[in-house]
Amino acid sequence: MRSRLDWWQARADDVAVALLTAMFVAFVLQITARYVVNYPLPWTLELSLTMWLWTVFWGSALCLRNKDHIAFDMIYNHVRPGVRRVFGAISALAIIVAMLASLPATWDWVSFLTIKKSATLRIPLAYVFSLFLLFMLGTIVIYTLRLRKILRNELDEPQRDAAPET
């Protein structure tokens, strides 16, 4: 089972790399066209911005592990493991509830964007922002699994390194 998850994780990482590559190529084309040929390509800016948006949402939903996220855990690291479980369960539940509560309005907004198109590429904005729905669903699934592990006391999370004392 673990090797299958690792394979899917690697494919998600491959997509993130492809998105970053497309953004970089569009950026290089933009710089070359503007400063070497003196003929700016307006679509390169829009493509770069869209690829950046997709990279952030894709990476946050499917590529980052919990330990990769920024955490404000000064209090969390200085309490007993039982209290950490309570903190973890409350935070996971809060994220799940917030995402579920905002999902219908987000779906409505993305659906509304089908009537609008991007300025230069003329892509329906629903396609551009649809990845936010995947981000929300991915976050809900990840934190539901995390909450399940916390409630079953299966979460094996080592304490993060504290800041060095001076």
C-alpha positions as CSV (number, residue, x, y, z in Angstrom):
1,M,0.0,0.0,0.0
2,R,2.8,2.4,0.9
3,S,4.6,1.9,-2.4
4,R,1.4,2.8,-4.3
5,L,1.0,6.0,-2.2
6,D,4.6,6.8,-2.9
7,W,4.0,6.4,-6.7
8,W,1.0,8.7,-6.6
9,Q,3.0,11.2,-4.5
10,A,5.8,11.1,-7.1
11,R,3.3,11.8,-9.9
12,A,1.8,14.7,-8.1
13,D,5.4,16.1,-7.7
14,D,5.9,15.5,-11.4
15,V,2.9,17.7,-12.2
16,A,4.2,20.4,-9.9
17,V,7.6,20.3,-11.7
18,A,5.8,20.6,-15.1
19,L,3.8,23.6,-13.8
20,L,7.0,25.3,-12.6
21,T,8.8,24.5,-15.9
22,A,5.9,26.0,-17.9
23,M,6.1,29.1,-15.7
24,F,9.8,29.4,-16.1
25,V,9.7,28.9,-19.9
26,A,7.0,31.6,-20.2
27,F,9.1,33.9,-18.0
28,V,12.2,33.4,-20.2
29,L,10.2,33.9,-23.4
30,Q,8.8,37.1,-21.9
31,I,12.2,38.5,-21.0
32,T,13.7,37.5,-24.3
33,A,10.9,39.0,-26.3
34,R,10.8,42.2,-24.4
35,Y,14.5,43.0,-24.0
36,V,16.2,41.1,-26.9
37,V,13.6,41.3,-29.7
38,N,11.9,44.4,-28.3
39,Y,8.5,42.8,-29.0
40,P,6.7,42.0,-25.7
41,L,4.4,39.0,-25.6
42,P,1.5,39.8,-23.4
43,W,0.3,36.1,-23.1
44,T,3.5,35.1,-21.3
45,L,2.7,37.2,-18.3
46,E,-0.8,35.7,-18.0
47,L,0.6,32.2,-18.5
48,S,3.2,32.7,-15.8
49,L,0.6,34.0,-13.3
50,T,-1.7,31.1,-14.1
51,M,1.0,28.6,-13.7
52,W,2.1,30.2,-10.4
53,L,-1.5,30.0,-9.1
54,W,-1.8,26.4,-10.1
55,T,1.6,25.5,-8.6
56,V,0.6,26.9,-5.3
57,F,-2.8,25.2,-5.1
58,W,-1.5,21.9,-6.5
59,G,1.5,21.8,-4.3
60,S,-0.4,22.7,-1.2
61,A,-3.1,20.2,-1.8
62,L,-1.1,17.2,-3.1
63,C,2.7,17.7,-2.6
64,L,3.4,19.1,0.8
65,R,3.4,16.8,3.9
66,N,2.3,18.2,7.2
67,K,5.8,18.6,8.4
68,D,6.6,20.8,5.4
69,H,4.0,23.5,6.3
70,I,4.8,26.5,8.5
71,A,3.7,25.8,12.0
72,F,3.3,28.1,15.0
73,D,3.9,25.4,17.6
74,M,5.7,27.1,20.5
75,I,2.9,26.1,22.9
76,Y,2.3,22.7,21.2
77,N,5.9,21.6,21.7
78,H,5.8,22.4,25.4
79,V,2.8,20.4,26.4
80,R,2.2,16.8,27.2
81,P,1.4,14.4,24.3
82,G,-2.2,14.1,25.4
83,V,-2.7,17.8,25.2
84,R,-0.9,17.8,21.8
85,R,-3.5,15.2,20.6
86,V,-6.3,17.6,21.7
87,F,-4.7,20.5,20.0
88,G,-4.2,18.5,16.9
89,A,-7.8,17.2,16.8
90,I,-9.2,20.7,17.4
91,S,-7.1,22.2,14.6
92,A,-7.8,19.4,12.2
93,L,-11.5,19.6,12.9
94,A,-11.5,23.4,12.5
95,I,-9.8,23.1,9.1
96,I,-12.2,20.4,7.9
97,V,-15.3,22.4,9.1
98,A,-14.1,25.6,7.5
99,M,-13.3,24.0,4.2
100,L,-16.6,22.1,4.1
101,A,-18.6,25.3,5.0
102,S,-16.9,27.3,2.3
103,L,-17.1,24.6,-0.4
104,P,-20.6,25.4,-1.7
105,A,-19.9,29.2,-2.1
106,T,-16.5,28.4,-3.7
107,W,-18.3,26.0,-6.2
108,D,-20.8,28.7,-7.0
109,W,-18.0,31.3,-7.6
110,V,-16.0,29.0,-9.8
111,S,-19.2,28.1,-11.7
112,F,-20.0,31.7,-12.2
113,L,-16.5,32.3,-13.7
114,T,-17.4,30.2,-16.7
115,I,-18.8,33.4,-18.3
116,K,-15.6,35.3,-17.9
117,K,-12.4,34.8,-19.9
118,S,-8.8,35.7,-19.2
119,A,-7.5,38.9,-20.8
120,T,-5.0,37.6,-23.4
121,L,-5.3,33.8,-23.5
122,R,-9.1,33.9,-23.5
123,I,-9.3,30.9,-21.2
124,P,-12.5,30.7,-19.1
125,L,-11.6,31.8,-15.6
126,A,-13.4,28.8,-14.2
127,Y,-10.6,26.7,-15.6
128,V,-8.0,28.9,-14.0
129,F,-9.6,28.9,-10.6
130,S,-11.0,25.3,-10.6
131,L,-7.8,24.0,-9.1
132,F,-8.8,25.8,-5.9
133,L,-11.6,23.3,-5.6
134,L,-9.1,20.5,-5.8
135,F,-7.0,22.3,-3.1
136,M,-10.1,22.4,-0.9
137,L,-11.0,18.8,-1.4
138,G,-7.4,17.7,-0.9
139,T,-7.1,19.6,2.3
140,I,-10.4,18.1,3.6
141,V,-9.2,14.6,2.8
142,I,-5.7,15.1,4.3
143,Y,-7.0,16.6,7.5
144,T,-9.8,14.0,7.8
145,L,-7.1,11.3,7.6
146,R,-5.0,13.2,10.1
147,L,-8.0,13.5,12.5
148,R,-8.6,9.8,12.2
149,K,-5.0,9.0,13.1
150,I,-5.1,11.4,16.0
151,L,-8.3,9.9,17.4
152,R,-6.9,6.4,17.0
153,N,-3.6,7.5,18.6
154,E,-1.7,6.4,15.5
155,L,-0.1,9.7,14.8
156,D,3.7,9.3,15.3
157,E,4.8,12.9,15.1
158,P,8.2,13.6,16.7
159,Q,8.6,16.9,18.5
160,R,9.9,19.6,16.2
161,D,13.3,21.0,17.1
162,A,13.1,23.9,19.4
163,A,15.0,27.1,18.7
164,P,18.6,27.0,20.0
165,E,19.2,28.7,23.3
166,T,21.5,31.6,23.3
